[in-house]
Amino acid sequence: MIPANEAFAGTFPFAPHFTEVPGFRMHYVDEGPRDGEIILCLHGEPTWGYLFRHLISTLSRTHRVVVPDHMGFGKSETPTGRSYWLQDHIANLEAFVLALGLTDISLVMHDFGGPVGMGFAARHPERIRRIISANGPTSFGQSDAVDRAVANTAVSPWFQWILKAEANGTLEPVLNNLGYNILSTLKLNGFENNTIIDGTWLEAYGMPFATAAECLGALGWAQGFATSAHQFEIPDPAAERIIRSKPALAIWGEADRTLHAEHFLPLFTALFPSAPIEHLPGVGHYCFEDAPETISSLIADFLRRT
């Protein structure tokens, strides 16, 4: 596990906070004025709150920015004897948000942070103020969601590898060594800005996965996809009606090789037909690494306008 006060050469200068409410030691960043509007940032695979470091610095000047690390990721604990499926992460997030008393939340979601955040929104739509998807699927009971995911898998090297590796028994050995092969894993998912890669950056993303026991989160998310163990939250009609009425923004790096815009943006448009979509040419799956200033500006502007 990353030491609580590890700041990675000053690139992550945020005070650590912890809660035991979800049944494990969950780390989160909580920056900005306590009476500010709440921005809740949700990461995906195999990243952690470090992904949002630029956004935290920008938005915490005016907003309260809360960034939890999911179970098995970042500075959070990786408990044994727990499952790491989507429904577990939704339940953990629910316990976390309710314990902190967060309301009027603007969700910022990346990668599997999308279905986790939308799962929470289905359970507690009254706590949501805005929806912001940045290369993060907004699965919310759409009838074609499964078909779109299947079509995306056919053109996604990451998901194709997961299925093949699970079938031939190499998924666990590879992901159990994620601390050593983190760069190749991140590259398979896709980022375009190679200039960001240095020793500090690699340490920040590799340190959470130093041992096989610390790789359960990353392994669980991949295995859950391969075995169909993830259960997506389906909103009831009242929750769907409430969420459809919220301001929403989609930001999509068009060079994403893992989550292709043509397969996932229609899920967003079906839910928010009049919401703006910002296409970022040349920006990959890890859009917060490829274009941090652009994305911070787009989100800050959206917050001001809505």
DRENDO-1510 file (C-alpha; in Angstrom, 1 decimal, always signed):
<recs>
REC; n; res; u; v; w
REC; 1; MET; +0.0; +0.0; +0.0 .
REC; 2; ILE; +1.2; +3.5; -0.7 .
REC; 3; PRO; +2.3; +5.3; +2.5 .
REC; 4; ALA; -0.4; +7.7; +3.6 .
REC; 5; ASN; +1.8; +10.9; +3.2 .
REC; 6; GLU; +3.5; +9.9; +0.0 .
REC; 7; ALA; +3.3; +12.9; -2.3 .
REC; 8; PHE; +5.4; +11.6; -5.2 .
REC; 9; ALA; +7.9; +14.4; -5.4 .
REC; 10; GLY; +5.3; +17.0; -4.7 .
REC; 11; THR; +3.0; +16.0; -7.7 .
REC; 12; PHE; +0.3; +14.8; -5.3 .
REC; 13; PRO; +0.4; +17.4; -2.4 .
REC; 14; PHE; -3.0; +16.6; -0.9 .
REC; 15; ALA; -3.6; +15.7; +2.7 .
REC; 16; PRO; -4.7; +12.0; +3.1 .
REC; 17; HIS; -8.0; +11.2; +4.7 .
REC; 18; PHE; -9.3; +7.7; +5.7 .
REC; 19; THR; -12.6; +6.1; +6.6 .
REC; 20; GLU; -13.4; +2.6; +7.7 .
REC; 21; VAL; -17.1; +2.9; +6.9 .
REC; 22; PRO; -17.1; +0.6; +3.8 .
REC; 23; GLY; -15.5; -2.2; +5.8 .
REC; 24; PHE; -11.9; -1.5; +4.8 .
REC; 25; ARG; -9.5; +1.5; +5.1 .
REC; 26; MET; -10.6; +3.7; +2.3 .
REC; 27; HIS; -8.5; +6.7; +1.3 .
REC; 28; TYR; -9.8; +9.9; -0.1 .
REC; 29; VAL; -8.7; +13.5; -0.9 .
REC; 30; ASP; -10.9; +16.3; +0.4 .
REC; 31; GLU; -9.7; +19.6; -0.8 .
REC; 32; GLY; -11.3; +23.1; -1.1 .
REC; 33; PRO; -13.8; +25.0; +1.0 .
REC; 34; ARG; -16.1; +22.9; +3.2 .
REC; 35; ASP; -19.1; +24.9; +2.2 .
REC; 36; GLY; -18.2; +24.7; -1.5 .
REC; 37; GLU; -20.2; +22.8; -4.1 .
REC; 38; ILE; -19.1; +19.1; -4.1 .
REC; 39; ILE; -17.2; +17.6; -6.9 .
REC; 40; LEU; -16.8; +13.8; -6.5 .
REC; 41; CYS; -14.2; +12.3; -8.9 .
REC; 42; LEU; -14.3; +8.5; -9.5 .
REC; 43; HIS; -11.3; +6.8; -11.2 .
REC; 44; GLY; -11.2; +3.5; -13.0 .
REC; 45; GLU; -8.7; +0.7; -14.0 .
REC; 46; PRO; -5.9; +0.5; -13.0 .
REC; 47; THR; -5.5; +4.1; -11.7 .
REC; 48; TRP; -6.4; +6.0; -8.5 .
REC; 49; GLY; -6.9; +9.5; -7.3 .
REC; 50; TYR; -3.5; +10.5; -8.8 .
REC; 51; LEU; -5.3; +10.7; -12.1 .
REC; 52; PHE; -7.2; +13.7; -11.0 .
REC; 53; ARG; -4.3; +15.7; -9.5 .
REC; 54; HIS; -4.5; +18.5; -12.0 .
REC; 55; LEU; -8.3; +18.8; -11.7 .
REC; 56; ILE; -8.1; +18.9; -7.9 .
REC; 57; SER; -5.6; +21.8; -8.0 .
REC; 58; THR; -7.8; +23.7; -10.4 .
REC; 59; LEU; -11.3; +23.1; -9.0 .
REC; 60; SER; -10.4; +23.2; -5.2 .
REC; 61; ARG; -9.9; +26.9; -5.5 .
REC; 62; THR; -13.7; +27.3; -5.6 .
REC; 63; HIS; -15.2; +23.9; -5.0 .
REC; 64; ARG; -14.9; +21.1; -2.4 .
REC; 65; VAL; -13.2; +18.3; -4.4 .
REC; 66; VAL; -13.6; +14.8; -3.0 .
REC; 67; VAL; -11.6; +11.9; -4.6 .
REC; 68; PRO; -11.9; +8.4; -3.1 .
REC; 69; ASP; -9.7; +5.5; -4.1 .
REC; 70; HIS; -11.8; +2.4; -4.8 .
REC; 71; MET; -11.1; -0.7; -2.7 .
REC; 72; GLY; -7.9; -2.2; -3.9 .
REC; 73; PHE; -6.6; +0.9; -5.6 .
REC; 74; GLY; -4.3; +3.8; -4.7 .
REC; 75; LYS; -3.9; +4.5; -1.0 .
REC; 76; SER; -7.0; +2.4; -0.1 .
REC; 77; GLU; -6.6; -1.0; +1.5 .
REC; 78; THR; -6.8; -4.2; -0.6 .
REC; 79; PRO; -8.6; -6.5; +1.8 .
REC; 80; THR; -8.7; -10.3; +1.3 .
REC; 81; GLY; -11.9; -12.2; +1.6 .
REC; 82; ARG; -13.8; -9.5; -0.4 .
REC; 83; SER; -15.1; -9.6; -3.9 .
REC; 84; TYR; -14.2; -6.7; -6.3 .
REC; 85; TRP; -17.1; -6.7; -8.6 .
REC; 86; LEU; -19.0; -3.5; -9.8 .
REC; 87; GLN; -21.7; -4.0; -7.2 .
REC; 88; ASP; -19.2; -4.1; -4.4 .
REC; 89; HIS; -17.6; -0.8; -5.6 .
REC; 90; ILE; -21.1; +0.8; -5.8 .
REC; 91; ALA; -21.9; -0.3; -2.3 .
REC; 92; ASN; -18.6; +1.0; -1.0 .
REC; 93; LEU; -19.2; +4.4; -2.6 .
REC; 94; GLU; -22.7; +4.5; -1.2 .
REC; 95; ALA; -21.4; +3.9; +2.3 .
REC; 96; PHE; -18.7; +6.5; +1.8 .
REC; 97; VAL; -21.0; +9.2; +0.5 .
REC; 98; LEU; -23.6; +8.7; +3.1 .
REC; 99; ALA; -21.0; +8.7; +5.9 .
REC; 100; LEU; -19.6; +12.0; +4.7 .
REC; 101; GLY; -23.0; +13.4; +4.2 .
REC; 102; LEU; -22.3; +14.5; +0.7 .
REC; 103; THR; -25.2; +16.1; -1.2 .
REC; 104; ASP; -25.6; +18.3; -4.3 .
REC; 105; ILE; -22.9; +16.2; -5.9 .
REC; 106; SER; -21.3; +16.8; -9.3 .
REC; 107; LEU; -20.0; +13.5; -10.5 .
REC; 108; VAL; -16.8; +13.4; -12.5 .
REC; 109; MET; -16.3; +9.8; -13.8 .
REC; 110; HIS; -13.6; +8.1; -15.8 .
REC; 111; ASP; -13.4; +4.5; -17.0 .
REC; 112; PHE; -15.2; +2.1; -14.6 .
REC; 113; GLY; -15.9; +5.1; -12.4 .
REC; 114; GLY; -18.7; +5.7; -14.9 .
REC; 115; PRO; -20.8; +2.6; -14.0 .
REC; 116; VAL; -19.8; +3.0; -10.3 .
REC; 117; GLY; -21.0; +6.6; -10.3 .
REC; 118; MET; -24.1; +5.9; -12.3 .
REC; 119; GLY; -24.9; +3.0; -10.0 .
REC; 120; PHE; -24.8; +5.3; -7.0 .
REC; 121; ALA; -26.9; +7.8; -8.9 .
REC; 122; ALA; -29.5; +5.1; -9.5 .
REC; 123; ARG; -29.7; +4.5; -5.7 .
REC; 124; HIS; -29.5; +8.2; -4.6 .
REC; 125; PRO; -30.6; +10.4; -7.5 .
REC; 126; GLU; -31.6; +13.2; -5.1 .
REC; 127; ARG; -28.0; +13.6; -4.1 .
REC; 128; ILE; -26.8; +14.3; -7.7 .
REC; 129; ARG; -26.5; +17.8; -9.1 .
REC; 130; ARG; -24.6; +17.2; -12.3 .
REC; 131; ILE; -23.1; +14.4; -14.4 .
REC; 132; ILE; -19.7; +14.7; -16.1 .
REC; 133; SER; -18.4; +11.8; -18.0 .
REC; 134; ALA; -14.8; +11.8; -19.3 .
REC; 135; ASN; -14.2; +8.6; -21.2 .
REC; 136; GLY; -16.5; +6.9; -18.7 .
REC; 137; PRO; -19.5; +4.9; -19.7 .
REC; 138; THR; -22.9; +6.2; -18.4 .
REC; 139; SER; -24.7; +2.9; -18.1 .
REC; 140; PHE; -28.1; +3.6; -16.7 .
REC; 141; GLY; -30.4; +0.8; -17.8 .
REC; 142; GLN; -30.3; +1.6; -21.5 .
REC; 143; SER; -31.7; -1.3; -23.5 .
REC; 144; ASP; -28.8; -1.5; -25.9 .
REC; 145; ALA; -26.0; -1.2; -23.3 .
REC; 146; VAL; -25.0; -4.8; -23.4 .
REC; 147; ASP; -25.0; -4.9; -27.3 .
REC; 148; ARG; -22.8; -1.8; -27.3 .
REC; 149; ALA; -20.3; -3.3; -24.8 .
REC; 150; VAL; -20.1; -6.4; -26.9 .
REC; 151; ALA; -19.5; -4.4; -30.1 .
REC; 152; ASN; -16.8; -2.3; -28.3 .
REC; 153; THR; -15.0; -5.5; -27.1 .
REC; 154; ALA; -14.6; -6.6; -30.7 .
REC; 155; VAL; -12.4; -3.5; -31.4 .
REC; 156; SER; -10.8; -3.1; -27.9 .
REC; 157; PRO; -7.3; -4.6; -27.4 .
REC; 158; TRP; -7.7; -4.4; -23.6 .
REC; 159; PHE; -11.0; -6.3; -23.5 .
REC; 160; GLN; -9.9; -8.8; -26.1 .
REC; 161; TRP; -6.8; -9.5; -24.0 .
REC; 162; ILE; -8.8; -10.0; -20.8 .
REC; 163; LEU; -11.1; -12.6; -22.5 .
REC; 164; LYS; -8.2; -14.4; -24.0 .
REC; 165; ALA; -6.1; -14.3; -20.8 .
REC; 166; GLU; -8.9; -15.5; -18.7 .
REC; 167; ALA; -9.5; -18.4; -21.1 .
REC; 168; ASN; -5.9; -19.5; -21.2 .
REC; 169; GLY; -5.1; -18.9; -17.5 .
REC; 170; THR; -2.7; -16.0; -17.8 .
REC; 171; LEU; -5.0; -13.2; -16.6 .
REC; 172; GLU; -4.1; -13.7; -12.9 .
REC; 173; PRO; -0.3; -14.2; -13.4 .
REC; 174; VAL; -0.1; -11.0; -15.5 .
REC; 175; LEU; -2.2; -8.8; -13.3 .
REC; 176; ASN; -0.6; -10.1; -10.2 .
REC; 177; ASN; +2.6; -8.5; -11.4 .
REC; 178; LEU; +0.9; -5.2; -12.3 .
REC; 179; GLY; +3.5; -3.2; -10.3 .
REC; 180; TYR; +6.1; -4.4; -12.8 .
REC; 181; ASN; +4.1; -4.2; -16.0 .
REC; 182; ILE; +2.0; -1.1; -15.2 .
REC; 183; LEU; +3.4; +0.9; -18.2 .
REC; 184; SER; +2.5; -1.8; -20.7 .
REC; 185; THR; -1.0; -2.1; -19.1 .
REC; 186; LEU; -1.6; +1.6; -19.3 .
REC; 187; LYS; -0.3; +1.8; -22.8 .
REC; 188; LEU; -2.6; -1.1; -23.9 .
REC; 189; ASN; -5.6; +1.0; -22.6 .
REC; 190; GLY; -4.1; +4.0; -24.3 .
REC; 191; PHE; -2.6; +7.4; -23.6 .
REC; 192; GLU; -0.9; +9.5; -26.2 .
REC; 193; ASN; +1.2; +12.0; -24.2 .
REC; 194; ASN; +4.4; +10.0; -23.7 .
REC; 195; THR; +6.2; +13.1; -22.4 .
REC; 196; ILE; +4.5; +12.6; -19.0 .
REC; 197; ILE; +6.3; +9.3; -18.4 .
REC; 198; ASP; +9.1; +9.7; -15.9 .
REC; 199; GLY; +10.2; +7.8; -12.8 .
REC; 200; THR; +7.8; +9.6; -10.5 .
REC; 201; TRP; +4.9; +9.0; -12.7 .
REC; 202; LEU; +5.7; +5.3; -13.0 .
REC; 203; GLU; +6.1; +5.0; -9.3 .
REC; 204; ALA; +2.8; +6.7; -8.6 .
REC; 205; TYR; +0.9; +4.2; -10.8 .
REC; 206; GLY; +3.0; +1.1; -10.0 .
REC; 207; MET; +3.3; +1.4; -6.2 .
REC; 208; PRO; -0.3; +0.4; -5.4 .
REC; 209; PHE; +0.4; -3.0; -7.0 .
REC; 210; ALA; +3.7; -3.9; -5.4 .
REC; 211; THR; +2.7; -7.4; -4.5 .
REC; 212; ALA; +0.2; -10.0; -5.8 .
REC; 213; ALA; -1.9; -9.4; -2.7 .
REC; 214; GLU; -2.3; -5.8; -3.6 .
REC; 215; CYS; -3.5; -6.5; -7.1 .
REC; 216; LEU; -6.9; -7.9; -6.1 .
REC; 217; GLY; -8.7; -4.8; -7.2 .
REC; 218; ALA; -7.2; -4.6; -10.7 .
REC; 219; LEU; -7.6; -8.4; -11.1 .
REC; 220; GLY; -11.2; -8.3; -9.9 .
REC; 221; TRP; -12.3; -5.6; -12.3 .
REC; 222; ALA; -10.8; -7.6; -15.2 .
REC; 223; GLN; -12.1; -11.0; -14.0 .
REC; 224; GLY; -15.6; -9.5; -13.4 .
REC; 225; PHE; -15.7; -8.5; -17.0 .
REC; 226; ALA; -14.5; -11.9; -18.3 .
REC; 227; THR; -16.9; -13.9; -16.1 .
REC; 228; SER; -19.9; -11.5; -16.3 .
REC; 229; ALA; -19.8; -11.2; -12.5 .
REC; 230; HIS; -20.3; -7.4; -12.6 .
REC; 231; GLN; -23.9; -6.4; -11.9 .
REC; 232; PHE; -25.0; -3.0; -13.3 .
REC; 233; GLU; -27.4; -1.0; -11.2 .
REC; 234; ILE; -30.8; -0.5; -12.9 .
REC; 235; PRO; -32.6; +2.7; -12.0 .
REC; 236; ASP; -36.3; +2.7; -11.2 .
REC; 237; PRO; -38.5; +5.1; -13.2 .
REC; 238; ALA; -38.3; +7.8; -10.6 .
REC; 239; ALA; -34.5; +7.7; -10.4 .
REC; 240; GLU; -34.3; +7.8; -14.2 .
REC; 241; ARG; -36.6; +10.8; -14.4 .
REC; 242; ILE; -34.6; +12.7; -11.8 .
REC; 243; ILE; -31.2; +12.0; -13.4 .
REC; 244; ARG; -32.4; +12.8; -16.9 .
REC; 245; SER; -33.3; +16.3; -15.7 .
REC; 246; LYS; -29.7; +17.0; -14.5 .
REC; 247; PRO; -27.1; +19.1; -16.4 .
REC; 248; ALA; -24.6; +16.8; -18.0 .
REC; 249; LEU; -21.4; +17.0; -20.0 .
REC; 250; ALA; -19.4; +14.3; -21.9 .
REC; 251; ILE; -15.7; +14.7; -22.7 .
REC; 252; TRP; -14.2; +12.1; -24.9 .
REC; 253; GLY; -10.6; +11.5; -26.0 .
REC; 254; GLU; -11.1; +10.3; -29.5 .
REC; 255; ALA; -7.9; +8.2; -29.5 .
REC; 256; ASP; -9.3; +6.0; -26.8 .
REC; 257; ARG; -8.6; +2.4; -27.8 .
REC; 258; THR; -10.4; +0.8; -24.9 .
REC; 259; LEU; -13.7; +2.7; -24.8 .
REC; 260; HIS; -14.7; +3.8; -28.3 .
REC; 261; ALA; -16.8; +6.9; -28.6 .
REC; 262; GLU; -19.1; +5.3; -31.3 .
REC; 263; HIS; -20.1; +2.6; -28.8 .
REC; 264; PHE; -20.4; +4.5; -25.6 .
REC; 265; LEU; -21.4; +8.1; -26.3 .
REC; 266; PRO; -24.8; +6.9; -27.6 .
REC; 267; LEU; -25.5; +5.7; -24.0 .
REC; 268; PHE; -24.8; +9.3; -22.8 .
REC; 269; THR; -26.9; +10.8; -25.6 .
REC; 270; ALA; -29.9; +8.5; -24.9 .
REC; 271; LEU; -29.9; +9.7; -21.3 .
REC; 272; PHE; -29.0; +13.4; -21.9 .
REC; 273; PRO; -30.1; +14.2; -25.5 .
REC; 274; SER; -29.5; +17.9; -25.3 .
REC; 275; ALA; -26.2; +17.7; -23.3 .
REC; 276; PRO; -23.0; +19.0; -24.8 .
REC; 277; ILE; -20.3; +16.5; -25.9 .
REC; 278; GLU; -16.6; +17.7; -26.2 .
REC; 279; HIS; -14.6; +15.6; -28.6 .
REC; 280; LEU; -10.8; +15.8; -28.1 .
REC; 281; PRO; -8.8; +14.6; -31.1 .
REC; 282; GLY; -5.5; +12.9; -30.4 .
REC; 283; VAL; -6.4; +12.4; -26.7 .
REC; 284; GLY; -6.4; +8.8; -25.5 .
REC; 285; HIS; -8.3; +6.8; -22.9 .
REC; 286; TYR; -6.5; +8.4; -19.9 .
REC; 287; CYS; -7.7; +11.8; -21.0 .
REC; 288; PHE; -6.8; +13.4; -17.7 .
REC; 289; GLU; -3.2; +12.6; -18.4 .
REC; 290; ASP; -3.2; +13.6; -22.1 .
REC; 291; ALA; -5.0; +16.9; -21.8 .
REC; 292; PRO; -5.3; +18.0; -18.1 .
REC; 293; GLU; -5.5; +21.7; -18.8 .
REC; 294; THR; -8.1; +21.4; -21.5 .
REC; 295; ILE; -10.3; +19.1; -19.4 .
REC; 296; SER; -10.0; +21.2; -16.3 .
REC; 297; SER; -11.0; +24.2; -18.3 .
REC; 298; LEU; -14.0; +22.5; -19.9 .
REC; 299; ILE; -15.2; +21.2; -16.5 .
REC; 300; ALA; -14.7; +24.5; -14.7 .
REC; 301; ASP; -16.6; +26.3; -17.5 .
REC; 302; PHE; -19.4; +23.8; -17.3 .
REC; 303; LEU; -19.7; +24.3; -13.6 .
REC; 304; ARG; -19.9; +28.0; -14.0 .
REC; 305; ARG; -22.6; +27.8; -16.7 .
REC; 306; THR; -24.8; +25.3; -14.8 .
</recs>
